C-alpha cells in the first residue's frame, strides 16, 4: 500500500490535512518553510509539531558534513515523530555519506532527499543499518520536468531497498494526481504531494460520462458569466 504524505509547511493547512485519514504524514523543506512565512526555523517547526503527531520531515540547511550532523542532532530532539531530512549531496555534489552514517548510527530517523538515481539509492543503503527508519525521497517530478522518465530509477531503487525492511522509497515532486497511480503500480512505499493534488486524489473514481458533463457545464457557466454573444 502506498501511503500519502502532504508536502506543505503552512501550519493552517497542516492542521486541516492532519484530520484527513488519507494523509499519513508530512514533508517540509526550507523553500516551503520560507513560503509559509517562517522566521525562526526551530520555533516554527515546534509549532507544526503542536498540530500533528504524524511523521514530519524537517530538513537541515547546512552545506558541509559537520554542520549538517550538528543540525540533524538538534532537529531529531524536537519530537518522536520527526524525520531529519538530509540531502544526498551538498551544493558541490559531494556525497553526504558521512552525515547519513553518523546520524543513522545514533538511531535517528532519516529522510534522504534530492535523490535522482538508483545508484544514489545504492550508495545510501551502504551507509545505513537495517533497523533505524530511513526514507529515500526520489524527485520523480523534477526528472520528468527535464524530459527524463523517472519510472526506471524509482523501480530499481525499490528493488535495491527490498532487503531493508526499515527503508521506504518516497515518490517526491509530484506534478499530477496520476502520479499516485504510477507510484502504487510500482509499489512505492510513500508519495508526498501538495494539498491541491491530494484533494484531486480524493476525487478519484468519476466516470468519463460525468467528466464530460462537468467539463461542458463549466464551459457553459463561464460563457454565461462573460455574457458572450456571436
C-alpha positions in Angstrom: 0.0 0.0 0.0 1.3 3.4 -1.0 1.0 6.0 1.8 0.2 9.6 1.0 2.2 12.4 2.8 1.3 16.1 2.4 4.1 18.3 1.2 3.5 21.6 2.9 4.8 23.9 5.7 1.8 26.1 6.2 0.6 25.4 9.8 -3.1 26.0 9.0 -3.0 23.6 6.1 -1.1 21.0 8.1 -3.8 21.3 10.8 -6.5 20.9 8.1 -4.9 17.9 6.3 -3.9 16.3 9.6 -7.5 15.4 10.1 -7.7 13.6 6.8 -7.4 9.8 7.1 -5.8 9.7 3.6 -2.8 11.7 4.9 -0.3 9.6 6.8 2.5 12.2 7.3 4.0 15.5 6.2 7.2 16.6 4.5 8.7 20.1 4.6 11.8 21.8 3.1 13.5 25.2 3.6 11.7 26.6 0.5 8.3 25.6 1.8 9.2 27.0 5.2 10.1 30.3 3.7 7.0 30.4 1.6 4.9 29.7 4.7 6.5 32.8 6.4 8.7 31.0 8.9 11.2 33.4 10.5 12.6 31.2 13.3 13.1 27.7 11.9 13.1 25.9 15.2 10.1 27.7 16.7 8.1 27.4 13.5 8.9 23.7 13.4 7.9 23.2 17.0 4.6 24.9 16.2 4.0 22.4 13.4 4.5 19.6 15.8 1.8 21.0 18.1 -0.8 20.3 15.4 0.2 16.8 14.3 1.7 13.6 15.7 2.1 12.0 12.3 5.6 11.7 10.8 7.1 15.1 9.8 10.3 15.7 7.9 12.4 18.8 8.7 15.4 19.4 6.5 18.9 20.5 7.6 20.2 23.5 5.6 23.9 23.5 6.3 26.2 22.8 3.3 29.0 20.8 5.0 29.0 17.4 6.9 30.0 18.8 10.3 27.2 21.4 10.4 24.6 19.0 8.9 25.4 16.5 11.6 25.0 19.2 14.3 21.7 20.5 12.8 20.5 16.9 12.4 21.1 16.1 16.1 19.2 19.1 17.2 16.3 18.6 14.8 16.0 14.9 16.0 15.3 16.1 19.5 12.2 18.1 18.5 9.8 15.1 18.6 9.4 11.3 18.4 7.6 11.7 15.0 10.4 13.8 13.5 12.5 12.6 10.5 15.7 14.5 9.8 15.9 15.4 6.2 19.4 15.2 4.7 20.3 16.0 1.1 22.1 13.1 -0.7 24.9 15.6 -1.7 25.9 19.1 -0.7 25.7 22.0 -3.2 29.1 21.0 -4.7 27.9 17.5 -5.4 29.8 15.8 -2.6 28.0 12.6 -1.3 26.9 13.1 2.3 27.5 9.5 3.3 29.3 10.6 6.5 26.2 12.6 7.6 23.9 9.7 6.8 26.1 7.1 8.5 26.7 9.1 11.7 23.0 10.1 12.2 21.9 6.6 11.4 24.2 5.1 14.0 22.5 7.3 16.6 19.2 5.7 15.6 17.9 9.0 14.2 15.0 8.6 11.7 16.2 10.0 8.3 14.7 11.2 5.1 17.4 11.3 2.5 16.3 13.9 -0.1 17.1 15.2 -3.6 17.8 11.7 -4.8 17.5 11.2 -8.6 19.2 7.8 -9.4 19.1 4.2 -8.2 22.9 4.4 -7.9 22.5 7.2 -5.3 20.0 4.9 -3.5 22.5 2.1 -3.5 25.2 4.4 -2.0 22.8 5.5 0.7 21.9 1.9 1.6 25.6 1.1 2.1 25.7 3.8 4.8 22.8 2.6 7.0 21.9 -0.3 9.2 18.8 -2.5 8.8 16.9 -1.3 11.9 16.6 2.5 12.0 13.9 4.1 9.9 15.0 5.7 6.6 13.0 7.3 3.8 14.7 7.8 0.5 13.0 10.6 -1.5 13.3 10.3 -5.2 12.4 13.5 -7.1 10.4 11.9 -9.9 8.6 15.1 -11.0 11.7 17.1 -11.4 13.1 14.3 -13.6 10.1 14.4 -15.8 10.4 18.2 -16.0 13.6 17.8 -17.9 12.4 15.0 -20.1 13.7 12.0 -18.2 11.5 9.0 -17.3 11.5 8.6 -13.5 9.9 5.1 -13.5 13.1 3.1 -14.1 15.0 4.9 -11.3 12.2 4.5 -8.8 11.7 0.9 -9.8 15.3 0.0 -9.4 15.5 1.9 -6.1 12.6 -0.2 -4.7 14.4 -3.4 -5.8 17.6 -2.3 -4.1 15.8 -1.4 -0.9 13.9 -4.7 -0.6 16.4 -6.3 1.8 15.9 -3.3 4.1 12.6 -3.6 6.0 13.4 -0.2 7.7 13.7 1.6 4.3 10.8 3.3 2.4 11.1 4.7 -1.1 9.2 8.0 -1.5 8.0 9.5 -4.8 8.7 13.2 -4.5 8.0 16.4 -6.5 4.5 15.2 -7.6 3.2 17.0 -10.7 -0.3 15.5 -11.2 -2.7 13.2 -9.3 -2.0 10.3 -11.7 1.5 10.1 -10.2 -0.2 8.4 -7.2 -1.4 5.6 -9.6 2.1 5.3 -11.0 3.6 5.1 -7.5 1.0 2.4 -6.5 1.8 0.3 -9.6 5.5 0.3 -8.7 4.6 -0.5 -5.0 6.4 2.7 -3.9 6.0 3.0 -0.2 5.1 6.7 0.0 4.2 9.6 -2.3 4.3 13.1 -1.0 2.0 15.7 -2.7 0.9 19.3 -2.2 -2.6 19.9 -0.8 -4.2 20.6 -4.2 -3.0 17.3 -5.6 -4.3 15.4 -2.6 -7.7 17.0 -2.9 -7.8 15.8 -6.5 -6.7 12.3 -5.5 -9.7 12.2 -3.1 -12.0 12.7 -6.1 -10.7 9.6 -8.0 -13.4 7.4 -9.4 -15.5 9.8 -11.6 -16.8 8.2 -14.8 -15.9 9.5 -18.2 -19.5 10.5 -18.7 -19.6 12.6 -15.6 -16.3 14.2 -16.5 -17.7 15.1 -19.9 -20.8 16.7 -18.4 -18.8 18.5 -15.7 -16.5 20.0 -18.4 -19.3 21.1 -20.6 -21.1 22.7 -17.7 -18.0 24.6 -16.7 -17.6 26.0 -20.2 -21.3 26.9 -20.3 -21.1 28.7 -16.9 -18.1 30.8 -17.9 -19.7 31.7 -21.3 -22.8 33.0 -19.4 -20.8 34.9 -16.8 -18.9 36.6 -19.6 -22.2 37.3 -21.5 -20.6 36.2 -24.7 -22.5 36.7 -28.0 -21.8 35.7 -31.5 
